[in-house]
């Protein structure tokens, strides 16, 4: 199914809105050490918010600060208090990626990715692998060494969260999306860290034309090495889903199979994301709710799940409780973009997609 005109524009806007909404949903509980799946659900039960169909509610009176300690930004990310999006790196990199493509086109080089970072992204708004790569760039270290020198985070989730824009501008073309995401990712990541970015970009590109999330996941798997740990983990989740295993039991099993990996590593987070997409079955609310309830890097996973689900259903079909509080505004640390309209960012992305 080919998309064009208003239908394509609606799907791209759906990706942007979905990414921002999913990120906002997961942001208050982003701490995989503390906010386990069980603790997230205990919070939601105490707030009478299961099933989860809206942004996280604030518990009143305030709960035990040790048991339910939300991130400092929680007051602008919870139900009834959202007025535009919070600033977050999961959205900053989508904005930065758009600027990269507008400036250098689809044939950008990895070196140009680094130049855009240095010109537009504050150092203190980078984390883990991105901060290591940024530090290397300022010292004159060029890619691919920028990804490996003094960087213990090479297979963490950072490159995956930068991948969406490469999918949005390549609707129905997961091969090209993955290739562009790879050029971006190798600035800071190696191995499964790069494969995660390629898979996510291909997943989003495939979602424009795929018959549901399962077909998009399968198409995206074709773009990464079949024996890499990321691909094997995604296939494992899919096989358990096909066997009728319950969502929560799938996550328990995958937690065992990925034991020992940090909570920001790309592989266990890909398992949570895949489960959210499959068990969400294309429904926007169910998809991002299950993904965030899955724990680990909740805001990053919620963002990518929201992007995929938003592309699958289009902006017009996203329930208003997710989009109206955003007020068509995005906060961003990327120089020149703070306060941008989400609709404008989506329109600019659409122009790039049409140009090809």
C-alpha positions in Angstrom: 0.0 0.0 0.0 1.6 3.3 -1.1 0.9 6.5 0.8 0.9 10.0 -0.5 -0.5 13.4 0.1 -2.6 14.0 3.2 -2.5 10.3 4.3 1.3 10.3 4.4 1.3 13.6 6.2 -1.2 12.3 8.8 1.0 9.2 9.4 4.2 11.3 9.9 2.4 13.6 12.3 1.2 10.5 14.1 4.8 9.4 14.4 5.8 12.7 15.9 2.9 13.0 18.3 3.2 9.3 19.3 6.9 9.7 20.1 6.3 12.7 22.3 3.3 11.2 24.0 5.0 7.9 24.7 8.0 9.7 26.0 5.9 11.8 28.3 4.0 8.7 29.6 7.2 7.0 30.6 9.3 9.9 31.8 8.1 10.1 35.4 9.1 6.4 36.1 12.4 6.4 34.1 14.8 4.5 36.4 15.0 0.8 35.7 16.8 0.1 38.9 14.0 1.5 41.0 10.9 1.4 38.8 10.5 -2.3 38.1 7.4 -3.6 36.4 6.0 -4.6 39.8 6.6 -1.2 41.3 5.0 0.6 38.3 1.9 -1.5 38.6 1.8 -1.0 42.3 1.8 2.7 41.7 -0.9 2.5 39.1 -3.1 0.3 41.3 -2.7 2.7 44.2 -3.8 5.5 41.9 -6.7 3.5 40.5 -5.2 3.8 37.0 -5.3 0.3 35.7 -6.0 -0.2 32.9 -3.7 2.6 31.9 -5.5 4.8 29.4 -4.0 8.3 30.0 -0.9 9.9 31.3 0.3 8.8 34.7 -1.7 10.3 37.5 -0.1 12.1 40.4 -0.9 10.4 43.7 -2.6 12.7 46.2 -1.7 12.8 49.0 2.0 12.3 48.0 3.0 8.7 48.5 6.0 7.2 50.3 8.9 9.2 48.7 11.2 6.1 48.8 8.7 3.6 47.4 7.3 5.9 44.7 10.0 8.5 43.9 9.2 9.9 40.5 11.7 11.8 38.4 12.2 15.5 39.2 10.3 16.5 36.0 7.1 14.6 37.1 5.0 17.7 37.8 4.9 18.6 34.1 4.5 15.1 32.8 1.5 13.8 34.8 -2.2 13.8 34.0 -3.8 17.2 34.3 -0.5 19.1 34.6 0.8 18.8 31.0 1.0 22.0 29.0 3.2 21.2 26.0 6.0 18.5 26.0 8.8 18.3 28.5 12.3 18.6 27.2 13.9 15.2 26.8 16.8 13.7 24.8 14.4 11.1 23.2 12.7 14.1 21.4 15.8 16.2 21.1 17.4 13.7 18.8 14.4 13.5 16.5 14.6 17.3 16.2 18.3 17.2 15.6 17.9 14.4 13.0 15.4 16.6 11.1 17.9 19.5 11.2 20.6 17.1 10.0 18.6 16.0 7.0 17.4 19.5 6.1 21.0 20.7 6.2 22.9 17.9 4.6 20.3 15.8 2.8 19.8 12.0 2.9 23.4 11.3 1.9 24.8 12.9 5.0 28.1 11.5 6.4 28.8 10.3 9.9 31.2 13.2 10.3 28.4 15.6 9.5 26.3 14.0 12.3 29.1 14.9 14.7 29.3 18.5 13.4 25.6 19.0 13.9 25.9 17.7 17.4 28.7 20.2 18.3 26.8 23.1 16.7 23.3 22.5 18.0 23.3 20.1 21.0 24.5 21.2 24.5 27.1 18.8 26.0 25.3 18.5 29.3 22.1 17.3 27.5 23.9 14.2 26.2 24.2 11.0 28.2 26.1 7.6 28.2 27.4 6.8 24.7 26.4 10.1 23.2 28.4 12.0 25.9 31.4 9.8 25.3 31.2 10.4 21.6 30.7 14.1 22.1 33.7 14.3 24.4 35.8 12.4 21.8 34.6 14.8 19.0 35.7 17.9 21.0 39.1 16.3 21.4 39.4 15.8 17.6 38.7 12.1 17.6 36.8 11.2 14.4 34.4 8.4 13.7 34.5 5.4 13.9 37.0 5.8 16.8 34.6 8.3 18.4 32.3 5.4 19.2 34.9 3.2 20.8 37.4 5.4 22.7 36.6 5.4 26.4 33.0 4.4 25.7 31.6 1.5 27.8 28.1 2.2 26.5 28.5 1.2 22.9 25.5 -1.2 22.9 23.2 0.9 25.0 19.9 2.3 23.7 21.1 5.8 22.6 21.4 5.2 18.9 18.0 3.5 18.7 16.3 6.6 20.1 17.9 8.7 17.3 16.5 6.5 14.6 12.9 7.6 14.1 13.4 10.4 11.7 15.2 8.1 9.3 12.1 5.9 9.3 9.7 8.9 8.9 11.4 10.2 5.8 11.5 6.7 4.2 7.9 5.5 4.3 7.7 2.0 3.1 11.4 1.7 2.5 13.0 0.0 5.5 16.2 -0.8 3.7 17.0 2.9 3.0 15.9 3.8 6.5 18.2 1.3 8.1 21.2 2.4 6.0 20.7 6.1 7.1 20.3 5.1 10.7 23.5 3.1 10.5 25.5 6.2 9.3 24.1 8.1 12.3 24.6 5.3 14.8 28.3 4.5 14.2 29.2 7.9 15.5 28.6 6.6 19.1 27.7 2.9 19.0 28.9 -0.5 17.8 27.4 -4.0 17.5 23.9 -4.4 18.8 23.8 -0.6 19.6 24.0 0.0 15.8 21.7 -2.8 15.0 19.1 -1.4 17.4 19.1 1.9 15.5 18.8 0.1 12.1 16.0 -2.1 13.4 14.0 0.8 14.8 14.4 3.0 11.7 13.3 0.0 9.5 10.5 -0.8 11.8 9.1 2.8 11.6 9.6 2.9 7.8 7.8 -0.5 7.4 4.9 0.7 9.6 3.8 3.1 6.9 2.8 0.2 4.6 2.8 -3.0 6.8 -0.3 -4.9 7.8 0.1 -4.3 11.5 3.0 -4.3 14.0 3.9 -8.0 13.5 4.5 -7.5 9.7 6.5 -4.3 10.5 8.7 -6.2 13.0 9.4 -9.0 10.6 10.3 -6.5 7.8 12.7 -4.7 10.2 14.4 -7.9 11.2 15.4 -8.4 7.5 17.6 -5.3 7.8 19.9 -6.6 10.6 22.2 -9.6 11.0 19.9 -12.6 11.8 22.3 -14.0 14.4 22.9 -10.9 16.3 21.6 -10.9 19.9 19.1 -8.1 19.2 17.5 -10.1 16.3 17.4 -13.3 18.4 15.8 -11.5 21.3 13.1 -9.9 19.1 12.4 -13.3 17.4 12.2 -14.9 20.9 9.5 -12.4 22.0 7.6 -13.0 18.8 7.7 -16.8 19.2 6.4 -16.6 22.7 3.6 -14.3 21.6 2.7 -16.7 18.8 2.6 -19.5 21.4 0.0 -17.6 23.4 2.1 -16.8 26.4 0.7 -13.9 28.4 2.4 -10.5 28.1 3.7 -10.4 31.7 5.0 -13.9 31.4 6.9 -13.1 28.3 8.7 -10.2 30.1 9.6 -12.5 33.0 11.1 -15.0 30.6 13.0 -12.4 28.7 14.3 -10.8 31.9 15.8 -14.2 32.7 17.3 -14.5 29.3 18.9 -11.1 29.3 20.0 -11.1 32.9 23.2 -9.3 33.5 22.7 -6.6 30.9 22.3 -3.0 32.2 18.7 -1.6 32.2 19.7 0.9 29.4 21.2 -1.8 27.2 19.5 -2.0 23.8 18.7 -5.8 23.9 16.4 -6.0 27.0 14.7 -2.8 26.0 14.1 -4.2 22.5 12.3 -7.1 24.2 10.0 -4.8 26.2 9.4 -2.7 23.0 8.6 -5.7 20.9 6.2 -7.1 23.5 4.4 -3.8 23.7 4.0 -3.6 20.0 2.8 -7.2 19.6 0.4 -7.3 22.5 -0.8 -3.8 21.7 -1.9 -5.2 18.4 -1.9 -1.8 16.7 -4.0 0.0 19.3 -2.2 3.2 20.2 -3.2 3.4 23.9 -2.6 -0.2 24.7 0.7 -0.2 22.9 2.3 2.7 24.8 0.7 1.6 28.1 2.0 -1.9 27.9 5.4 -0.7 26.8 5.8 1.7 29.7 4.5 -0.8 32.2 7.2 -3.1 30.9 9.8 -1.1 32.8 13.5 -0.5 32.0 14.1 2.7 29.9 10.4 3.6 30.1 10.5 7.0 28.4 12.7 5.8 25.5 10.7 2.6 24.9 7.4 4.5 25.3 8.6 7.0 22.7 9.6 4.4 20.1 6.4 2.4 20.7 4.4 5.6 20.3 6.1 6.5 17.1 5.4 3.1 15.6 1.8 3.0 16.8 1.3 6.6 15.6 2.5 5.8 12.2 0.3 2.7 12.0 -2.9 4.6 12.9 -2.1 8.2 11.9 -2.5 11.3 14.0 -6.2 11.6 13.5 -6.8 8.3 15.2 -4.7 8.9 18.3 -7.0 9.5 21.2 -7.2 13.1 22.2 -6.1 12.5 25.8 -2.6 11.9 24.5 -2.4 14.8 22.0 -4.4 17.7 23.3 -2.2 18.3 26.4 0.8 18.7 24.2 -0.7 21.9 22.8 1.3 21.4 19.6 4.4 22.6 21.3 7.7 20.8 22.0 10.5 21.9 24.4 13.9 21.1 23.1 17.6 21.7 24.1 18.5 21.8 20.4 19.5 25.3 19.6 16.9 27.2 17.6 14.1 24.7 18.1 12.8 25.2 21.7 9.0 25.9 21.5 8.7 24.6 18.0 5.2 23.5 16.8 4.9 19.7 16.5 2.8 20.2 13.4 5.6 22.3 11.8 8.2 19.7 12.6 5.9 17.0 11.0 5.3 19.2 7.9 9.0 19.7 7.4 9.5 15.9 7.8 6.8 15.3 5.3 8.6 17.5 2.7 11.7 15.5 3.1 9.8 12.2 2.7 8.2 13.5 -0.5 11.5 14.7 -1.9 13.0 11.2 -1.2 
